[in-house]
Structure formats: C-alpha cells, structure tokens
Amino acid sequence: GGAARAARGGLGAGVRTPGGGRLPHRRLAEAGARHRRVLAARLLGSAHALDADQPAGQLLVSLLAAWRRPAPSGAAGRRELLASFGVLSDPISCAVTVLNLPVAGDGLVAGMTRLAAGRHLSLTLGNLTCEPLSLRAADVFICANPTVLAEAERRLGPRAPALVCADGQFNTACLRLLGALAAAGCRLHVHTDFDWGGLSIVSRAIQTAGAQPRRYGPEDYREA
C-alpha cells in the first residue's frame, strides 16, 4: 500500500513527516542503537515525536514494516520491529532472566555470565544491543515460570543447562536473545504447562525462534 510505495520512493533521502521533519532510514542505521525518544529529539526536535500515538511514530512503524514483514501486531510487535532497526523503546526496564548462557568471547554479556557462574542474570535490552552477542552452539531450554529457573539454579548451579525464562511473555529483550541464540546455531527447546497460556508460549517459541517442544506429546499430556 502507501507505506510500501513510500519505502520504494527513496527513504534514504528522508521521508517528510506531517510536521515538516524527516525520517531518514540511513541516518537511523548510522546512529546505532538509540532510545526512541533520544532519536526523536535529535531528528525531529521533540522527544515524543516518535511515540506510538504520534503521526511520525505511526509513519515510522509503517515504513519499517515495508522492509520487515509480516507487519507487527500489538505494542510488543511494534517495539520488536523498532528494536530490529536499532530504535529502542525501553532499553533498561525491558529485560530477560537467564541462567548459564552459552557465551563465547569476552564481551559484556559473556563477562557477566562468567562472573555469575551458575547464578541467574537479568539482561536488559540495552545489554543485549550494546554490542554483537558472541554465543556458541548449545542446547538452550526455554521456560515460562521463573520458579523453574530458580530451582535449576538452587539444585544444579553451574551444572544446570542454559535456561531462558520467558516469564509468561516474549518481550523484546527475550525475542532479541532467542534470535541471537538461534543464529548462533543453538538448539532451542521449550516446555510449559498444558494450558492455554502454555500453548501460546510454545507456539510463539516455535514461530519466532524455531524452538522444538520438549515433553509436550500426548503421553506427556496424559501424565501431567
């Protein structure tokens, strides 16, 4: 539609917003990961110009969706779309809890993981986007309940398998981490309760990260 035509029309030169400013795609890419409001103030003169209820913010999402289909649905989908282009809506309070990530190299996340040594970490979206993640291929298990991760930490500590806790939802930090793990060749496994919420989490993990259900067959359901 109109967004696709605008995208094809040369975003590199900038697209004029209703207020007369521009949303240049190249400048977005060159700026690196930035908070949405910092970027809005820098490019359009107002920290709130790219908010979800503002014309420029809605235009930005529509234009970026022309490159990254399918189009986002809901607030979480819009935040993930923006984050995939380096525009962070909530880099500090948006976080994912992990245990024993299969890290490599000596970057920030790798250093934090090694220092934790079998203890859980809460990684913010800012942590996950401040540098390229260096990960090694391994089995990684996705759980929905923080209690599962806490018990693995208490019983096994550094011997526990790598765990990522979705905590009932897949926020932008969780999706960013799962995408990086999948790209590194990790084998992702997911298991949750056999209820509607659990089914939704398993389905989301399969669709967004290529995870495989674990102990989620008919026999497992009858035994649950």
TORPA-4810 file (N, C-alpha, C, O; in nm, 3 decimals):
<nodes>
NODE_1_0.081_-0.118_0.000_0.000_0.000_0.000_0.085_0.124_0.000_0.192_0.128_-0.061_G
NODE_2_0.035_0.228_0.071_0.104_0.355_0.071_0.241_0.349_0.135_0.335_0.414_0.090_G
NODE_3_0.253_0.267_0.244_0.383_0.256_0.312_0.487_0.194_0.219_0.601_0.239_0.214_A
NODE_4_0.446_0.091_0.146_0.540_0.026_0.055_0.582_0.121_-0.056_0.699_0.123_-0.095_A
NODE_5_0.487_0.200_-0.108_0.522_0.295_-0.214_0.618_0.400_-0.161_0.712_0.439_-0.231_R
NODE_6_0.594_0.447_-0.036_0.684_0.546_0.022_0.823_0.488_0.042_0.924_0.555_0.019_A
NODE_7_0.826_0.362_0.085_0.957_0.297_0.105_1.032_0.288_-0.026_1.151_0.318_-0.032_A
NODE_8_0.963_0.246_-0.133_1.029_0.233_-0.262_1.069_0.369_-0.318_1.155_0.379_-0.406_R
NODE_9_1.005_0.475_-0.266_1.031_0.607_-0.321_1.157_0.672_-0.272_1.185_0.786_-0.308_G
NODE_10_1.235_0.603_-0.188_1.365_0.659_-0.151_1.374_0.708_-0.010_1.393_0.827_0.013_G
NODE_11_1.361_0.617_0.088_1.373_0.657_0.227_1.513_0.709_0.256_1.531_0.787_0.349_L
NODE_12_1.613_0.665_0.178_1.749_0.708_0.204_1.760_0.859_0.204_1.842_0.915_0.278_G
NODE_13_1.681_0.926_0.123_1.686_1.072_0.118_1.600_1.135_0.226_1.606_1.256_0.247_A
NODE_14_1.518_1.053_0.297_1.434_1.104_0.403_1.291_1.119_0.358_1.263_1.159_0.245_G
NODE_15_1.199_1.086_0.448_1.056_1.100_0.422_1.001_1.210_0.510_1.022_1.208_0.631_V
NODE_16_0.933_1.306_0.451_0.885_1.420_0.526_0.764_1.382_0.609_0.671_1.319_0.559_R
NODE_17_0.766_1.421_0.736_0.655_1.394_0.827_0.555_1.508_0.819_0.585_1.613_0.762_T
NODE_18_0.433_1.489_0.879_0.334_1.597_0.875_0.384_1.726_0.937_0.338_1.834_0.899_P
NODE_19_0.478_1.717_1.034_0.528_1.838_1.096_0.642_1.904_1.021_0.694_2.007_1.064_G
NODE_20_0.680_1.845_0.908_0.785_1.906_0.828_0.922_1.847_0.848_1.015_1.883_0.776_G
NODE_21_0.940_1.756_0.948_1.070_1.693_0.969_1.087_1.577_0.873_1.003_1.552_0.787_G
NODE_22_1.198_1.504_0.889_1.225_1.390_0.803_1.261_1.268_0.886_1.314_1.280_0.997_R
NODE_23_1.231_1.152_0.832_1.267_1.025_0.896_1.362_0.951_0.804_1.318_0.860_0.733_L
NODE_24_1.490_0.986_0.802_1.583_0.925_0.708_1.630_0.787_0.754_1.684_0.773_0.863_P
NODE_25_1.608_0.687_0.671_1.642_0.550_0.705_1.792_0.534_0.723_1.835_0.463_0.814_H
NODE_26_1.874_0.598_0.638_2.018_0.583_0.650_2.068_0.640_0.782_2.157_0.583_0.844_R
NODE_27_2.010_0.750_0.824_2.053_0.809_0.950_2.012_0.722_1.067_2.083_0.716_1.167_R
NODE_28_1.898_0.652_1.056_1.861_0.556_1.160_1.968_0.449_1.171_2.011_0.416_1.282_L
NODE_29_2.010_0.395_1.058_2.109_0.288_1.058_2.244_0.337_1.110_2.312_0.266_1.183_A
NODE_30_2.282_0.458_1.071_2.413_0.509_1.110_2.420_0.546_1.257_2.528_0.549_1.316_E
NODE_31_2.304_0.575_1.318_2.303_0.621_1.456_2.332_0.509_1.555_2.368_0.537_1.669_A
NODE_32_2.318_0.383_1.514_2.335_0.272_1.606_2.213_0.261_1.696_2.115_0.333_1.677_G
NODE_33_2.219_0.169_1.794_2.105_0.150_1.883_2.085_0.276_1.968_2.176_0.318_2.040_A
NODE_34_1.968_0.334_1.959_1.936_0.455_2.034_1.798_0.443_2.097_1.710_0.375_2.044_R
NODE_35_1.781_0.510_2.210_1.648_0.520_2.270_1.558_0.598_2.175_1.599_0.697_2.115_H
NODE_36_1.434_0.552_2.163_1.341_0.614_2.069_1.326_0.763_2.096_1.322_0.841_2.001_R
NODE_37_1.319_0.805_2.221_1.297_0.946_2.250_1.422_1.030_2.225_1.411_1.147_2.186_R
NODE_38_1.539_0.972_2.247_1.662_1.044_2.214_1.670_1.065_2.064_1.707_1.173_2.017_V
NODE_39_1.636_0.961_1.989_1.639_0.971_1.843_1.537_1.073_1.794_1.565_1.151_1.703_L
NODE_40_1.417_1.071_1.855_1.313_1.166_1.814_1.357_1.309_1.838_1.335_1.397_1.754_A
NODE_41_1.418_1.334_1.953_1.464_1.469_1.983_1.573_1.513_1.887_1.577_1.629_1.844_A
NODE_42_1.662_1.419_1.853_1.773_1.453_1.764_1.726_1.480_1.622_1.772_1.575_1.559_R
NODE_43_1.636_1.397_1.572_1.595_1.408_1.432_1.477_1.502_1.409_1.469_1.569_1.306_L
NODE_44_1.385_1.508_1.508_1.261_1.582_1.484_1.237_1.695_1.583_1.138_1.768_1.570_L
NODE_45_1.326_1.711_1.681_1.315_1.824_1.771_1.221_1.806_1.887_1.202_1.900_1.965_G
NODE_46_1.163_1.688_1.903_1.073_1.662_2.015_1.092_1.518_2.062_1.090_1.426_1.981_S
NODE_47_1.111_1.499_2.192_1.134_1.365_2.246_1.015_1.274_2.227_1.030_1.152_2.231_A
NODE_48_0.897_1.330_2.208_0.776_1.249_2.195_0.728_1.235_2.051_0.621_1.180_2.026_H
NODE_49_0.807_1.284_1.956_0.762_1.285_1.816_0.744_1.145_1.759_0.664_1.127_1.666_A
NODE_50_0.816_1.045_1.812_0.805_0.908_1.760_0.725_0.817_1.851_0.732_0.695_1.837_L
NODE_51_0.649_0.874_1.945_0.561_0.792_2.030_0.456_0.723_1.945_0.426_0.768_1.834_D
NODE_52_0.400_0.614_1.997_0.307_0.533_1.919_0.181_0.608_1.879_0.119_0.574_1.778_A
NODE_53_0.142_0.711_1.955_0.020_0.783_1.924_0.045_0.909_1.841_-0.047_0.988_1.818_D
NODE_54_0.169_0.928_1.796_0.202_1.046_1.716_0.212_1.009_1.568_0.253_0.898_1.534_Q
NODE_55_0.172_1.101_1.478_0.177_1.070_1.334_0.314_1.022_1.287_0.323_0.927_1.210_P
NODE_56_0.422_1.087_1.333_0.555_1.047_1.289_0.591_0.907_1.340_0.655_0.830_1.269_A
NODE_57_0.548_0.875_1.463_0.574_0.743_1.516_0.500_0.635_1.439_0.555_0.528_1.412_G
NODE_58_0.375_0.663_1.405_0.297_0.568_1.327_0.353_0.552_1.186_0.355_0.442_1.131_Q
NODE_59_0.399_0.664_1.129_0.459_0.659_0.995_0.588_0.577_0.997_0.613_0.498_0.906_L
NODE_60_0.669_0.596_1.100_0.794_0.522_1.110_0.770_0.372_1.114_0.836_0.296_1.044_L
NODE_61_0.674_0.329_1.196_0.642_0.186_1.205_0.595_0.132_1.072_0.634_0.023_1.031_V
NODE_62_0.510_0.208_1.003_0.458_0.164_0.873_0.569_0.151_0.770_0.572_0.056_0.692_S
NODE_63_0.660_0.247_0.770_0.769_0.245_0.673_0.866_0.129_0.700_0.906_0.059_0.607_L
NODE_64_0.901_0.109_0.825_0.992_-0.001_0.857_0.928_-0.136_0.833_0.996_-0.232_0.796_L
NODE_65_0.797_-0.145_0.852_0.727_-0.271_0.828_0.731_-0.309_0.680_0.716_-0.427_0.646_A
NODE_66_0.751_-0.210_0.592_0.761_-0.241_0.449_0.886_-0.323_0.420_0.890_-0.397_0.322_A
NODE_67_0.989_-0.311_0.504_1.111_-0.392_0.489_1.104_-0.521_0.569_1.159_-0.623_0.527_W
NODE_68_1.038_-0.518_0.684_1.042_-0.630_0.776_0.901_-0.688_0.794_0.832_-0.658_0.891_R
NODE_69_0.860_-0.771_0.697_0.728_-0.832_0.707_0.737_-0.962_0.785_0.844_-1.024_0.787_R
NODE_70_0.627_-1.009_0.850_0.495_-0.950_0.848_0.486_-0.824_0.934_0.568_-0.802_1.023_P
NODE_71_0.386_-0.742_0.905_0.367_-0.619_0.980_0.342_-0.652_1.127_0.276_-0.753_1.156_A
NODE_72_0.392_-0.570_1.219_0.376_-0.600_1.362_0.231_-0.588_1.406_0.154_-0.509_1.351_P
NODE_73_0.194_-0.668_1.506_0.062_-0.659_1.565_0.078_-0.636_1.715_0.148_-0.712_1.781_S
NODE_74_0.016_-0.534_1.767_0.024_-0.505_1.909_0.148_-0.425_1.945_0.239_-0.406_1.864_G
NODE_75_0.149_-0.378_2.071_0.258_-0.293_2.118_0.391_-0.367_2.120_0.494_-0.311_2.082_A
NODE_76_0.391_-0.493_2.164_0.516_-0.570_2.169_0.574_-0.590_2.030_0.696_-0.582_2.011_A
NODE_77_0.487_-0.615_1.932_0.534_-0.631_1.795_0.595_-0.504_1.740_0.695_-0.509_1.668_G
NODE_78_0.536_-0.389_1.772_0.592_-0.261_1.727_0.727_-0.236_1.791_0.820_-0.188_1.725_R
NODE_79_0.740_-0.267_1.921_0.868_-0.246_1.989_0.977_-0.335_1.929_1.090_-0.291_1.911_R
NODE_80_0.942_-0.460_1.897_1.041_-0.551_1.841_1.082_-0.506_1.701_1.199_-0.515_1.665_E
NODE_81_0.986_-0.457_1.622_1.018_-0.406_1.489_1.116_-0.289_1.500_1.217_-0.286_1.430_L
NODE_82_1.087_-0.194_1.588_1.175_-0.079_1.605_1.313_-0.124_1.655_1.415_-0.073_1.608_L
NODE_83_1.315_-0.219_1.749_1.443_-0.265_1.802_1.528_-0.333_1.695_1.650_-0.325_1.698_A
NODE_84_1.462_-0.400_1.600_1.537_-0.467_1.493_1.608_-0.367_1.403_1.700_-0.403_1.331_S
NODE_85_1.565_-0.240_1.407_1.631_-0.133_1.332_1.713_-0.043_1.424_1.758_0.064_1.382_F
NODE_86_1.734_-0.086_1.549_1.817_-0.009_1.641_1.747_0.102_1.715_1.813_0.186_1.775_G
NODE_87_1.613_0.105_1.711_1.537_0.207_1.783_1.477_0.140_1.907_1.384_0.061_1.895_V
NODE_88_1.529_0.173_2.025_1.490_0.105_2.148_1.387_0.187_2.224_1.408_0.304_2.254_L
NODE_89_1.274_0.123_2.254_1.168_0.193_2.329_1.191_0.186_2.478_1.154_0.279_2.550_S
NODE_90_1.253_0.079_2.527_1.266_0.059_2.670_1.392_-0.022_2.700_1.382_-0.138_2.740_D
NODE_91_1.511_0.036_2.683_1.634_-0.042_2.691_1.675_-0.085_2.831_1.762_-0.171_2.845_P
NODE_92_1.615_-0.028_2.936_1.658_-0.060_3.072_1.559_-0.150_3.145_1.598_-0.253_3.200_I
NODE_93_1.432_-0.113_3.147_1.336_-0.194_3.223_1.291_-0.318_3.147_1.239_-0.412_3.208_S
NODE_94_1.310_-0.322_3.016_1.278_-0.441_2.938_1.394_-0.539_2.952_1.505_-0.510_2.907_C
NODE_95_1.371_-0.655_3.015_1.480_-0.747_3.047_1.433_-0.891_3.037_1.313_-0.919_3.036_A
NODE_96_1.530_-0.982_3.031_1.503_-1.125_3.027_1.597_-1.193_3.128_1.715_-1.158_3.137_V
NODE_97_1.544_-1.290_3.203_1.622_-1.360_3.304_1.678_-1.489_3.244_1.606_-1.564_3.178_T
NODE_98_1.807_-1.514_3.268_1.876_-1.628_3.207_1.963_-1.697_3.311_1.990_-1.644_3.418_V
NODE_99_2.005_-1.819_3.275_2.098_-1.895_3.358_2.194_-1.969_3.266_2.152_-2.041_3.175_L
NODE_100_2.323_-1.952_3.291_2.428_-2.027_3.221_2.420_-2.017_3.068_2.425_-2.118_2.998_N
NODE_101_2.408_-1.897_3.018_2.407_-1.880_2.872_2.534_-1.935_2.809_2.641_-1.924_2.870_L
NODE_102_2.526_-1.994_2.690_2.646_-2.047_2.622_2.722_-1.935_2.550_2.715_-1.922_2.428_P
NODE_103_2.795_-1.857_2.628_2.862_-1.740_2.572_3.000_-1.777_2.518_3.056_-1.881_2.553_V
NODE_104_3.052_-1.691_2.434_3.188_-1.705_2.381_3.250_-1.565_2.379_3.179_-1.466_2.394_A
NODE_105_3.379_-1.559_2.361_3.443_-1.428_2.355_3.450_-1.361_2.491_3.435_-1.426_2.595_G
NODE_106_3.472_-1.232_2.489_3.489_-1.159_2.615_3.415_-1.026_2.616_3.465_-0.927_2.670_D
NODE_107_3.296_-1.024_2.557_3.213_-0.904_2.559_3.144_-0.885_2.692_3.169_-0.960_2.787_G
NODE_108_3.056_-0.786_2.700_2.986_-0.752_2.824_2.902_-0.869_2.875_2.916_-0.910_2.991_L
NODE_109_2.814_-0.923_2.790_2.725_-1.031_2.833_2.806_-1.156_2.869_2.774_-1.224_2.966_V
NODE_110_2.911_-1.185_2.792_2.996_-1.300_2.821_3.064_-1.283_2.957_3.069_-1.377_3.036_A
NODE_111_3.115_-1.164_2.984_3.180_-1.138_3.112_3.084_-1.149_3.229_3.119_-1.206_3.332_G
NODE_112_2.963_-1.094_3.212_2.862_-1.102_3.319_2.824_-1.247_3.346_2.808_-1.287_3.461_M
NODE_113_2.809_-1.326_3.239_2.771_-1.466_3.255_2.878_-1.545_3.330_2.847_-1.625_3.418_T
NODE_114_3.003_-1.523_3.294_3.111_-1.596_3.361_3.124_-1.555_3.507_3.150_-1.639_3.593_R
NODE_115_3.105_-1.428_3.536_3.111_-1.383_3.674_2.996_-1.440_3.757_3.013_-1.468_3.876_L
NODE_116_2.880_-1.458_3.694_2.765_-1.513_3.766_2.786_-1.660_3.803_2.743_-1.703_3.910_A
NODE_117_2.852_-1.737_3.716_2.892_-1.875_3.747_2.780_-1.957_3.811_2.790_-1.996_3.928_A
NODE_118_2.674_-1.982_3.734_2.566_-2.066_3.783_2.457_-1.992_3.857_2.366_-2.055_3.912_G
NODE_119_2.463_-1.861_3.859_2.358_-1.780_3.918_2.282_-1.707_3.807_2.337_-1.682_3.700_R
NODE_120_2.158_-1.673_3.834_2.076_-1.612_3.729_2.121_-1.469_3.703_2.179_-1.403_3.789_H
NODE_121_2.093_-1.424_3.582_2.120_-1.287_3.540_1.994_-1.228_3.479_1.915_-1.298_3.416_L
NODE_122_1.976_-1.100_3.499_1.869_-1.026_3.432_1.936_-0.935_3.330_1.997_-0.834_3.366_S
NODE_123_1.923_-0.970_3.202_1.986_-0.895_3.095_1.886_-0.797_3.035_1.779_-0.838_2.990_L
NODE_124_1.920_-0.670_3.035_1.831_-0.571_2.978_1.845_-0.568_2.826_1.942_-0.618_2.769_T
NODE_125_1.746_-0.509_2.762_1.755_-0.490_2.617_1.878_-0.408_2.581_1.940_-0.431_2.477_L
NODE_126_1.913_-0.313_2.667_2.033_-0.234_2.643_2.159_-0.320_2.646_2.248_-0.302_2.564_G
NODE_127_2.166_-0.415_2.742_2.280_-0.509_2.747_2.291_-0.588_2.618_2.401_-0.611_2.567_N
NODE_128_2.176_-0.631_2.566_2.174_-0.722_2.451_2.196_-0.652_2.318_2.221_-0.717_2.216_L
NODE_129_2.188_-0.520_2.318_2.202_-0.446_2.192_2.323_-0.353_2.190_2.349_-0.290_2.088_T
NODE_130_2.397_-0.344_2.301_2.510_-0.250_2.304_2.629_-0.301_2.225_2.719_-0.224_2.193_C
NODE_131_2.630_-0.431_2.191_2.738_-0.489_2.114_2.688_-0.619_2.052_2.589_-0.675_2.101_E
NODE_132_2.751_-0.670_1.948_2.711_-0.800_1.893_2.732_-0.910_1.997_2.837_-0.916_2.061_P
NODE_133_2.632_-0.997_2.013_2.644_-1.106_2.110_2.734_-1.216_2.054_2.722_-1.254_1.938_L
NODE_134_2.823_-1.266_2.137_2.911_-1.375_2.099_2.865_-1.501_2.174_2.881_-1.511_2.295_S
NODE_135_2.807_-1.596_2.099_2.748_-1.715_2.159_2.800_-1.839_2.088_2.841_-1.832_1.972_L
NODE_136_2.800_-1.951_2.156_2.839_-2.078_2.095_2.718_-2.170_2.087_2.625_-2.158_2.167_R
NODE_137_2.720_-2.261_1.991_2.608_-2.353_1.973_2.596_-2.446_2.093_2.696_-2.503_2.139_A
NODE_138_2.474_-2.462_2.143_2.449_-2.549_2.258_2.299_-2.570_2.269_2.221_-2.505_2.200_A
NODE_139_2.258_-2.662_2.356_2.117_-2.680_2.386_2.075_-2.573_2.486_2.139_-2.555_2.589_D
NODE_140_1.966_-2.503_2.455_1.914_-2.398_2.542_1.766_-2.427_2.566_1.691_-2.456_2.472_V
NODE_141_1.724_-2.419_2.691_1.587_-2.453_2.729_1.511_-2.327_2.767_1.560_-2.243_2.843_F
NODE_142_1.391_-2.316_2.713_1.304_-2.201_2.739_1.196_-2.243_2.837_1.127_-2.342_2.815_I
NODE_143_1.182_-2.169_2.947_1.076_-2.195_3.043_0.989_-2.071_3.057_1.031_-1.960_3.023_C
NODE_144_0.868_-2.090_3.106_0.776_-1.977_3.120_0.770_-1.924_3.262_0.730_-1.809_3.284_A
NODE_145_0.809_-2.007_3.359_0.793_-1.972_3.500_0.928_-1.948_3.565_1.015_-2.034_3.557_N
NODE_146_0.948_-1.833_3.629_1.076_-1.806_3.695_1.110_-1.909_3.803_1.228_-1.928_3.835_P
NODE_147_1.008_-1.977_3.859_1.035_-2.077_3.962_1.118_-2.192_3.907_1.203_-2.247_3.977_T
NODE_148_1.094_-2.228_3.780_1.171_-2.335_3.718_1.318_-2.297_3.712_1.405_-2.378_3.746_V
NODE_149_1.346_-2.176_3.670_1.485_-2.130_3.661_1.546_-2.122_3.801_1.662_-2.158_3.819_L
NODE_150_1.470_-2.074_3.899_1.523_-2.062_4.035_1.558_-2.199_4.093_1.660_-2.212_4.162_A
NODE_151_1.475_-2.300_4.066_1.503_-2.435_4.115_1.626_-2.495_4.047_1.706_-2.563_4.112_E
NODE_152_1.641_-2.471_3.917_1.760_-2.519_3.847_1.885_-2.454_3.905_1.987_-2.520_3.923_A
NODE_153_1.876_-2.326_3.935_1.989_-2.257_3.996_2.020_-2.314_4.135_2.136_-2.336_4.168_E
NODE_154_1.916_-2.337_4.216_1.937_-2.385_4.352_1.994_-2.526_4.354_2.084_-2.556_4.432_R
NODE_155_1.941_-2.614_4.269_1.981_-2.755_4.272_2.110_-2.783_4.195_2.191_-2.865_4.238_R
NODE_156_2.129_-2.714_4.083_2.239_-2.751_3.994_2.347_-2.644_3.981_2.462_-2.675_3.952_L
NODE_157_2.311_-2.518_4.001_2.409_-2.411_3.990_2.478_-2.411_3.855_2.411_-2.409_3.753_G
NODE_158_2.612_-2.412_3.852_2.683_-2.406_3.724_2.666_-2.532_3.639_2.701_-2.530_3.521_P
NODE_159_2.614_-2.640_3.697_2.590_-2.763_3.620_2.455_-2.761_3.548_2.425_-2.851_3.470_R
NODE_160_2.373_-2.660_3.575_2.241_-2.651_3.511_2.257_-2.621_3.362_2.351_-2.553_3.322_A
NODE_161_2.165_-2.671_3.280_2.170_-2.637_3.137_2.136_-2.490_3.117_2.083_-2.424_3.207_P
NODE_162_2.166_-2.439_3.001_2.133_-2.300_2.969_1.982_-2.282_2.968_1.910_-2.358_2.903_A
NODE_163_1.935_-2.181_3.040_1.791_-2.154_3.052_1.761_-2.009_3.019_1.835_-1.919_3.057_L
NODE_164_1.650_-1.988_2.949_1.596_-1.855_2.923_1.453_-1.854_2.973_1.373_-1.939_2.933_V
NODE_165_1.420_-1.760_3.060_1.285_-1.754_3.117_1.202_-1.649_3.043_1.235_-1.530_3.045_C
NODE_166_1.095_-1.694_2.979_1.007_-1.601_2.908_0.915_-1.529_3.005_0.856_-1.426_2.970_A
NODE_167_0.901_-1.581_3.127_0.820_-1.517_3.232_0.678_-1.486_3.183_0.625_-1.378_3.209_D
NODE_168_0.619_-1.581_3.113_0.480_-1.566_3.070_0.461_-1.484_2.944_0.349_-1.472_2.896_G
NODE_169_0.568_-1.428_2.889_0.554_-1.347_2.768_0.689_-1.342_2.698_0.793_-1.376_2.756_Q
NODE_170_0.686_-1.298_2.573_0.810_-1.281_2.498_0.828_-1.132_2.473_0.782_-1.078_2.372_F
NODE_171_0.895_-1.065_2.567_0.918_-0.923_2.546_1.032_-0.903_2.445_1.089_-1.000_2.395_N
NODE_172_1.063_-0.780_2.417_1.163_-0.751_2.313_1.300_-0.805_2.350_1.372_-0.855_2.264_T
NODE_173_1.338_-0.796_2.477_1.467_-0.849_2.520_1.474_-1.000_2.500_1.574_-1.052_2.452_A
NODE_174_1.367_-1.069_2.537_1.362_-1.214_2.522_1.369_-1.253_2.375_1.444_-1.344_2.338_C
NODE_175_1.294_-1.186_2.290_1.296_-1.216_2.147_1.433_-1.188_2.086_1.480_-1.264_2.002_L
NODE_176_1.497_-1.079_2.128_1.629_-1.046_2.076_1.729_-1.155_2.113_1.810_-1.196_2.030_R
NODE_177_1.724_-1.202_2.238_1.817_-1.306_2.282_1.790_-1.437_2.211_1.885_-1.502_2.166_L
NODE_178_1.665_-1.479_2.201_1.634_-1.605_2.133_1.678_-1.601_1.987_1.727_-1.701_1.934_L
NODE_179_1.660_-1.488_1.922_1.704_-1.475_1.784_1.855_-1.490_1.771_1.904_-1.553_1.677_G
NODE_180_1.929_-1.430_1.866_2.074_-1.441_1.864_2.120_-1.584_1.892_2.215_-1.631_1.830_A
NODE_181_2.053_-1.653_1.983_2.087_-1.792_2.014_2.062_-1.881_1.892_2.145_-1.965_1.858_L
NODE_182_1.948_-1.861_1.827_1.917_-1.941_1.707_2.019_-1.914_1.597_2.063_-2.007_1.529_A
NODE_183_2.056_-1.788_1.580_2.153_-1.753_1.476_2.290_-1.813_1.505_2.368_-1.837_1.413_A
NODE_184_2.320_-1.837_1.632_2.449_-1.895_1.670_2.449_-2.048_1.658_2.550_-2.113_1.687_A
NODE_185_2.335_-2.105_1.616_2.328_-2.249_1.599_2.280_-2.325_1.721_2.290_-2.447_1.726_G
NODE_186_2.229_-2.253_1.820_2.179_-2.320_1.940_2.051_-2.398_1.909_1.971_-2.357_1.825_C
NODE_187_2.034_-2.509_1.977_1.914_-2.591_1.966_1.821_-2.549_2.080_1.850_-2.574_2.197_R
NODE_188_1.710_-2.485_2.045_1.619_-2.430_2.145_1.507_-2.530_2.175_1.446_-2.585_2.084_L
NODE_189_1.481_-2.552_2.303_1.377_-2.644_2.348_1.283_-2.568_2.440_1.328_-2.486_2.521_H
NODE_190_1.154_-2.594_2.429_1.057_-2.522_2.512_0.961_-2.619_2.577_0.914_-2.714_2.514_V
NODE_191_0.932_-2.595_2.705_0.832_-2.674_2.776_0.759_-2.583_2.874_0.822_-2.506_2.947_H
NODE_192_0.627_-2.592_2.874_0.546_-2.515_2.969_0.429_-2.602_3.013_0.422_-2.720_2.978_T
NODE_193_0.338_-2.543_3.090_0.218_-2.615_3.134_0.126_-2.643_3.015_0.133_-2.577_2.911_D
NODE_194_0.039_-2.742_3.034_-0.058_-2.777_2.931_-0.187_-2.697_2.953_-0.293_-2.755_2.980_F
NODE_195_-0.179_-2.566_2.941_-0.298_-2.481_2.946_-0.289_-2.383_2.830_-0.193_-2.385_2.753_D
NODE_196_-0.391_-2.296_2.818_-0.393_-2.205_2.704_-0.272_-2.113_2.704_-0.214_-2.084_2.599_W
NODE_197_-0.234_-2.066_2.824_-0.117_-1.980_2.831_0.009_-2.052_2.788_0.093_-1.997_2.716_G
NODE_198_0.024_-2.178_2.834_0.140_-2.257_2.797_0.143_-2.287_2.648_0.249_-2.278_2.585_G
NODE_199_0.028_-2.322_2.592_0.021_-2.348_2.448_0.061_-2.225_2.368_0.128_-2.237_2.266_L
NODE_200_0.019_-2.108_2.415_0.054_-1.984_2.345_0.204_-1.960_2.349_0.262_-1.917_2.249_S
NODE_201_0.268_-1.989_2.463_0.412_-1.968_2.475_0.488_-2.065_2.385_0.583_-2.026_2.317_I
NODE_202_0.446_-2.193_2.385_0.512_-2.292_2.300_0.498_-2.252_2.153_0.595_-2.259_2.077_V
NODE_203_0.377_-2.212_2.114_0.354_-2.172_1.975_0.441_-2.052_1.938_0.498_-2.049_1.829_S
NODE_204_0.451_-1.955_2.027_0.531_-1.835_2.000_0.679_-1.872_1.987_0.749_-1.820_1.900_R
NODE_205_0.727_-1.961_2.075_0.868_-2.001_2.070_0.900_-2.073_1.940_1.007_-2.054_1.882_A
NODE_206_0.806_-2.155_1.893_0.827_-2.227_1.767_0.829_-2.130_1.649_0.916_-2.137_1.562_I
NODE_207_0.733_-2.037_1.648_0.719_-1.947_1.534_0.829_-1.842_1.528_0.875_-1.808_1.419_Q
NODE_208_0.872_-1.790_1.643_0.966_-1.679_1.642_1.112_-1.722_1.650_1.200_-1.650_1.605_T
NODE_209_1.138_-1.840_1.709_1.277_-1.878_1.731_1.309_-2.019_1.681_1.422_-2.065_1.697_A
NODE_210_1.212_-2.087_1.621_1.238_-2.222_1.571_1.261_-2.323_1.681_1.329_-2.424_1.659_G
NODE_211_1.204_-2.298_1.800_1.223_-2.390_1.912_1.148_-2.521_1.888_1.053_-2.526_1.810_A
NODE_212_1.193_-2.626_1.955_1.128_-2.757_1.949_1.059_-2.784_2.082_1.118_-2.763_2.188_Q
NODE_213_0.934_-2.831_2.077_0.864_-2.864_2.203_0.936_-2.980_2.273_0.982_-3.073_2.207_P
NODE_214_0.945_-2.975_2.403_1.009_-3.079_2.483_0.906_-3.137_2.580_0.840_-3.063_2.653_R
NODE_215_0.894_-3.269_2.579_0.798_-3.339_2.666_0.660_-3.273_2.653_0.599_-3.231_2.752_R
NODE_216_0.613_-3.265_2.529_0.487_-3.197_2.502_0.398_-3.281_2.412_0.314_-3.226_2.340_Y
NODE_217_0.415_-3.413_2.413_0.333_-3.501_2.331_0.211_-3.551_2.405_0.189_-3.515_2.520_G
NODE_218_0.130_-3.635_2.340_0.006_-3.687_2.400_0.032_-3.762_2.531_-0.044_-3.745_2.627_P
NODE_219_0.137_-3.844_2.536_0.167_-3.917_2.658_0.204_-3.823_2.772_0.166_-3.845_2.887_E
NODE_220_0.280_-3.718_2.739_0.318_-3.620_2.841_0.194_-3.549_2.893_0.184_-3.519_3.013_D
NODE_221_0.099_-3.521_2.805_-0.025_-3.453_2.848_-0.105_-3.542_2.944_-0.158_-3.493_3.044_Y
NODE_222_-0.113_-3.670_2.913_-0.189_-3.760_2.999_-0.124_-3.779_3.135_-0.192_-3.805_3.234_R
NODE_223_0.009_-3.766_3.139_0.080_-3.783_3.264_0.084_-3.655_3.347_0.114_-3.658_3.466_E
NODE_224_0.054_-3.542_3.282_0.064_-3.413_3.353_-0.047_-3.397_3.457_-0.053_-3.294_3.525_A
</nodes>
